[in-house]
Amino acid sequence: MIDRPRDQLIPVTQWNARHPWPPIGGLRHLIFFSASNGFDKVIRRIGRRVLIDEAAFFVWANTQGGAK
């Protein structure tokens, strides 16, 4: 059996304790428009709680276009 680290699921309110960017308001904006911006691959909803999949967030962030 291969031992791999578990994916980290971080509550939105605790995101900035681990990462300085994006701020909570920015995360909430991304979550609100998640169906149209692809951020739905990053969030996990458990009941009313919204969690951010840390590894999926960085994959998503790296696939976003930027200033060229």
PyRosetta script that sets phi, psi and omega in degrees:
from pyrosetta import init, pose_from_sequence

init()
pose = pose_from_sequence("MIDRPRDQLIPVTQWNARHPWPPIGGLRHLIFFSASNGFDKVIRRIGRRVLIDEAAFFVWANTQGGAK")
pose.set_psi(1, 132.1)
pose.set_omega(1, -179.6)
pose.set_phi(2, -84.7)
pose.set_psi(2, 129.3)
pose.set_omega(2, 179.8)
pose.set_phi(3, -93.8)
pose.set_psi(3, 109.1)
pose.set_omega(3, 178.4)
pose.set_phi(4, -119.2)
pose.set_psi(4, 149.8)
pose.set_omega(4, 179.9)
pose.set_phi(5, -66.3)
pose.set_psi(5, 146.5)
pose.set_omega(5, 177.8)
pose.set_phi(6, -70.8)
pose.set_psi(6, 150.1)
pose.set_omega(6, 173.6)
pose.set_phi(7, -67.9)
pose.set_psi(7, 138.6)
pose.set_omega(7, 179.4)
pose.set_phi(8, -87.7)
pose.set_psi(8, 122.7)
pose.set_omega(8, 174.3)
pose.set_phi(9, -107.1)
pose.set_psi(9, 116.2)
pose.set_omega(9, -173.8)
pose.set_phi(10, -112.5)
pose.set_psi(10, 127.3)
pose.set_omega(10, 174.6)
pose.set_phi(11, -60.2)
pose.set_psi(11, 144.6)
pose.set_omega(11, -178.7)
pose.set_phi(12, -53.9)
pose.set_psi(12, -41.9)
pose.set_omega(12, -177.0)
pose.set_phi(13, -67.3)
pose.set_psi(13, -17.1)
pose.set_omega(13, -179.2)
pose.set_phi(14, -107.4)
pose.set_psi(14, 3.3)
pose.set_omega(14, -178.1)
pose.set_phi(15, -56.8)
pose.set_psi(15, -46.3)
pose.set_omega(15, -175.6)
pose.set_phi(16, -72.4)
pose.set_psi(16, -9.5)
pose.set_omega(16, 172.3)
pose.set_phi(17, -73.0)
pose.set_psi(17, -21.4)
pose.set_omega(17, -179.3)
pose.set_phi(18, -109.0)
pose.set_psi(18, -33.2)
pose.set_omega(18, -174.8)
pose.set_phi(19, -136.1)
pose.set_psi(19, 136.5)
pose.set_omega(19, -178.7)
pose.set_phi(20, -77.4)
pose.set_psi(20, -20.8)
pose.set_omega(20, -177.0)
pose.set_phi(21, -130.0)
pose.set_psi(21, 143.9)
pose.set_omega(21, -10.0)
pose.set_phi(22, -80.1)
pose.set_psi(22, 159.8)
pose.set_omega(22, 176.6)
pose.set_phi(23, -67.3)
pose.set_psi(23, 165.6)
pose.set_omega(23, -176.4)
pose.set_phi(24, -57.3)
pose.set_psi(24, -40.2)
pose.set_omega(24, 178.1)
pose.set_phi(25, -61.0)
pose.set_psi(25, -39.2)
pose.set_omega(25, 177.3)
pose.set_phi(26, -66.5)
pose.set_psi(26, -40.1)
pose.set_omega(26, 176.5)
pose.set_phi(27, -62.3)
pose.set_psi(27, -43.1)
pose.set_omega(27, 179.8)
pose.set_phi(28, -63.1)
pose.set_psi(28, -36.7)
pose.set_omega(28, 176.2)
pose.set_phi(29, -62.9)
pose.set_psi(29, -46.6)
pose.set_omega(29, 178.7)
pose.set_phi(30, -61.6)
pose.set_psi(30, -39.7)
pose.set_omega(30, 179.6)
pose.set_phi(31, -66.8)
pose.set_psi(31, -42.2)
pose.set_omega(31, -178.5)
pose.set_phi(32, -61.0)
pose.set_psi(32, -39.4)
pose.set_omega(32, -178.8)
pose.set_phi(33, -101.9)
pose.set_psi(33, 24.6)
pose.set_omega(33, -173.1)
pose.set_phi(34, -61.9)
pose.set_psi(34, -29.9)
pose.set_omega(34, -179.7)
pose.set_phi(35, -68.2)
pose.set_psi(35, -30.0)
pose.set_omega(35, -176.8)
pose.set_phi(36, -99.3)
pose.set_psi(36, -15.7)
pose.set_omega(36, -176.9)
pose.set_phi(37, -110.2)
pose.set_psi(37, 2.6)
pose.set_omega(37, 178.6)
pose.set_phi(38, 83.0)
pose.set_psi(38, 1.8)
pose.set_omega(38, -178.1)
pose.set_phi(39, -73.5)
pose.set_psi(39, -10.1)
pose.set_omega(39, 178.4)
pose.set_phi(40, -63.7)
pose.set_psi(40, -19.1)
pose.set_omega(40, 176.7)
pose.set_phi(41, -76.7)
pose.set_psi(41, -13.3)
pose.set_omega(41, -175.0)
pose.set_phi(42, -98.2)
pose.set_psi(42, -29.8)
pose.set_omega(42, -174.1)
pose.set_phi(43, -94.9)
pose.set_psi(43, 149.3)
pose.set_omega(43, 174.1)
pose.set_phi(44, -125.7)
pose.set_psi(44, 127.6)
pose.set_omega(44, 179.1)
pose.set_phi(45, -105.9)
pose.set_psi(45, 125.7)
pose.set_omega(45, 176.4)
pose.set_phi(46, -125.6)
pose.set_psi(46, 102.7)
pose.set_omega(46, -173.0)
pose.set_phi(47, 64.9)
pose.set_psi(47, -127.5)
pose.set_omega(47, 177.9)
pose.set_phi(48, -90.6)
pose.set_psi(48, -7.6)
pose.set_omega(48, -176.1)
pose.set_phi(49, -82.9)
pose.set_psi(49, 136.2)
pose.set_omega(49, 177.7)
pose.set_phi(50, -111.9)
pose.set_psi(50, 124.2)
pose.set_omega(50, -179.1)
pose.set_phi(51, -116.8)
pose.set_psi(51, 147.4)
pose.set_omega(51, 178.2)
pose.set_phi(52, -103.5)
pose.set_psi(52, 124.7)
pose.set_omega(52, 174.4)
pose.set_phi(53, -78.5)
pose.set_psi(53, 109.9)
pose.set_omega(53, -171.8)
pose.set_phi(54, -59.7)
pose.set_psi(54, -46.8)
pose.set_omega(54, -179.1)
pose.set_phi(55, -65.0)
pose.set_psi(55, -42.6)
pose.set_omega(55, -179.8)
pose.set_phi(56, -65.9)
pose.set_psi(56, -32.3)
pose.set_omega(56, 177.6)
pose.set_phi(57, -60.6)
pose.set_psi(57, -47.0)
pose.set_omega(57, -177.4)
pose.set_phi(58, -71.0)
pose.set_psi(58, -31.8)
pose.set_omega(58, 172.2)
pose.set_phi(59, -63.4)
pose.set_psi(59, -47.1)
pose.set_omega(59, 179.6)
pose.set_phi(60, -60.5)
pose.set_psi(60, -46.1)
pose.set_omega(60, -177.6)
pose.set_phi(61, -62.1)
pose.set_psi(61, -37.4)
pose.set_omega(61, -179.7)
pose.set_phi(62, -72.5)
pose.set_psi(62, -20.6)
pose.set_omega(62, 179.8)
pose.set_phi(63, -91.8)
pose.set_psi(63, -6.2)
pose.set_omega(63, 179.6)
pose.set_phi(64, -78.4)
pose.set_psi(64, 140.1)
pose.set_omega(64, 176.7)
pose.set_phi(65, -67.4)
pose.set_psi(65, 163.2)
pose.set_omega(65, 178.4)
pose.set_phi(66, -143.9)
pose.set_psi(66, -173.4)
pose.set_omega(66, 176.5)
pose.set_phi(67, -64.6)
pose.set_psi(67, 134.3)
pose.set_omega(67, -177.4)
pose.set_phi(68, -113.3)
pose.dump_pdb("model.pdb")
